[in-house]
Amino acid sequence: MDPQLALMPEVQARRLLGDRCLRTHVVRPFGAWVGVGRLRVINVRATEGGLELLAGYERYDRVDAT
């Protein structure tokens, strides 16, 4: 992974990667949680079809099911 992309906001990373074929995966905890803050790059890896971007939110808050 390019170290410059680590923890970069996902939107900014997509702009830097240009028109490359990109598949994005978002990390989410199991259960009732909501992502809070910016979506940030965790990892980027090359694949046969282009690049895979793994992203996660800055924080996750539990959602009460009451």
HELIX and SHEET records of a PDB file:
HELIX    1   1 PRO A    3  LEU A    5  5                                   3    
HELIX    2   2 GLU A   10  LEU A   17  1                                   8    
SHEET    1   A 3 LEU A  22  VAL A  26  0                                        
SHEET    2   A 3 GLY A  50  ARG A  62  1                                        
SHEET    3   A 3 TRP A  33  THR A  47 -1                                        
END                                                                             
